[in-house]
Structure formats: C-alpha cells, structure tokens
Amino acid sequence: MAKGYLLDSNVIIGFLASRIPESGMKMVSAIVNQKPVISVISQIEVLRYSGSPENELVLNNFINSSVIYSLSPAIIQQTIELCRKSKIKLPDAIIAATALSEKFILITRNIDDFKNISGLELINPWETQGTNSNTVTA
C-alpha cells in the first residue's frame, strides 16, 4: 500500500505562489490533485498571515479542500515523545508526529528542522528530481 503525503506549511505557501522549481511543482500538484493532507498546525500557520483579500481567498480555498489532521491522542503522545528526545519546536514536533503516527511522508523545504527524527520520511520539493526522498534513521 502506498504511503500518503503530509504537506508542511512552507510547501503550501510555495506551491500556491508557484515558487517551487518545476519538478517539485509537478510532484506537489499531483499530491494536491489527489486531496492535500495537512496538520492543523499548517492550517494555523498558513492562515495567520493571509495578507490581501485575494490571498486570503486562495489560502482558505486550499485549506477547505484539504484533509486536516487534528491533535488525536496518538499524535499528542508522539509529539510528547519527540519533544523529550530532541530539540524541536513544538509546531514542528506536531507536524512530524502527525506524519509518523499516520505513516505519511512529510513534504517540506525545512529538512534540517526534522533531520533528527528517526523513521520520518522527508521530501524537499525544492531539491527533488522525480521521487527523491530521505528517511531519517537517527
């Protein structure tokens, strides 16, 4: 069974602004066309600085078309464990915990924020050439 993908906030913003290189845009576009999956943290991060009414409409449309993972007991427990094991910001820990708990590959530009999380699969669409992914085994 193929794994799903969890989009990080920076990918959502980069995708909607068409700021990801062409190969990465194609990959993210294919994910978005299936139905984007995001964390409640990304929903908060993306919508807190909406800017113009036009931007707000685009962001809200994207969020409304997404599957949003809230803080389930499993995600909360995984977040606690991640925070105890590594120095990670709480929003990043929640996003990583969501990916781990739900067996998603995390699509993010900020690989360094997640590099010490064992078992977390990462793809950076700014650097991808096809299906390039990294699994952290720290």
FENDASUL-V74498 format. One record per backbone hydrogen bond with DSSP energy under -0.5 kcal/mol. NH is the residue of the N-H (numbers start at 1). CO is the residue of the C=O. E is the energy in kcal/mol with one decimal. If there is no record, write none. Layout:
nh=NH co=CO e=E
nh=NH co=CO e=E
//
This chain:
nh=4 co=103 e=-0.6
nh=6 co=105 e=-2.5
nh=7 co=5 e=-0.5
nh=7 co=37 e=-2.7
nh=8 co=107 e=-2.5
nh=11 co=8 e=-0.8
nh=12 co=8 e=-1.8
nh=13 co=9 e=-2.4
nh=14 co=10 e=-2.2
nh=15 co=11 e=-2.9
nh=16 co=12 e=-2.6
nh=17 co=13 e=-1.7
nh=18 co=15 e=-1.4
nh=19 co=14 e=-3.1
nh=20 co=14 e=-0.6
nh=25 co=21 e=-2.7
nh=26 co=22 e=-2.3
nh=27 co=23 e=-1.7
nh=28 co=24 e=-2.9
nh=29 co=25 e=-2.8
nh=30 co=26 e=-2.0
nh=31 co=27 e=-1.7
nh=32 co=28 e=-3.0
nh=33 co=29 e=-2.5
nh=34 co=30 e=-1.0
nh=34 co=31 e=-0.6
nh=35 co=31 e=-1.7
nh=36 co=32 e=-0.6
nh=38 co=67 e=-2.8
nh=39 co=7 e=-0.5
nh=40 co=69 e=-2.2
nh=43 co=39 e=-1.8
nh=44 co=40 e=-2.1
nh=45 co=41 e=-2.9
nh=46 co=42 e=-2.8
nh=47 co=43 e=-2.0
nh=48 co=44 e=-1.5
nh=50 co=47 e=-0.7
nh=56 co=52 e=-2.6
nh=57 co=53 e=-2.1
nh=58 co=54 e=-2.1
nh=59 co=55 e=-2.9
nh=60 co=56 e=-2.8
nh=61 co=57 e=-2.5
nh=62 co=58 e=-2.1
nh=63 co=59 e=-2.7
nh=64 co=60 e=-2.8
nh=65 co=61 e=-1.1
nh=65 co=62 e=-0.6
nh=66 co=63 e=-1.4
nh=67 co=36 e=-3.2
nh=68 co=66 e=-0.6
nh=69 co=38 e=-2.9
nh=69 co=67 e=-0.6
nh=70 co=68 e=-0.6
nh=72 co=70 e=-1.5
nh=76 co=72 e=-2.6
nh=77 co=73 e=-2.5
nh=78 co=74 e=-2.3
nh=79 co=75 e=-2.4
nh=80 co=76 e=-2.3
nh=81 co=77 e=-2.2
nh=82 co=78 e=-2.4
nh=83 co=79 e=-2.5
nh=84 co=80 e=-1.9
nh=85 co=81 e=-1.6
nh=86 co=82 e=-2.2
nh=88 co=86 e=-1.1
nh=93 co=89 e=-2.5
nh=94 co=90 e=-2.3
nh=95 co=91 e=-2.1
nh=96 co=92 e=-2.8
nh=97 co=93 e=-2.7
nh=98 co=94 e=-2.2
nh=99 co=95 e=-2.1
nh=100 co=96 e=-2.8
nh=101 co=97 e=-2.9
nh=102 co=98 e=-2.1
nh=103 co=99 e=-0.6
nh=103 co=100 e=-0.7
nh=104 co=99 e=-2.8
nh=105 co=4 e=-2.5
nh=106 co=104 e=-0.5
nh=106 co=121 e=-2.8
nh=107 co=6 e=-3.0
nh=107 co=105 e=-0.5
nh=108 co=106 e=-0.7
nh=108 co=123 e=-2.3
nh=111 co=109 e=-1.4
nh=113 co=110 e=-1.1
nh=114 co=110 e=-0.5
nh=114 co=111 e=-1.5
nh=115 co=111 e=-0.6
nh=115 co=112 e=-0.5
nh=117 co=114 e=-1.7
nh=118 co=116 e=-0.8
nh=119 co=136 e=-3.7
nh=120 co=117 e=-1.5
nh=121 co=119 e=-0.5
nh=122 co=134 e=-3.7
nh=123 co=106 e=-2.2
nh=125 co=123 e=-0.7
nh=127 co=124 e=-1.8
nh=128 co=124 e=-0.9
nh=131 co=129 e=-0.7
nh=133 co=131 e=-0.6
nh=134 co=122 e=-3.0
nh=136 co=120 e=-2.3
nh=136 co=134 e=-0.5
//
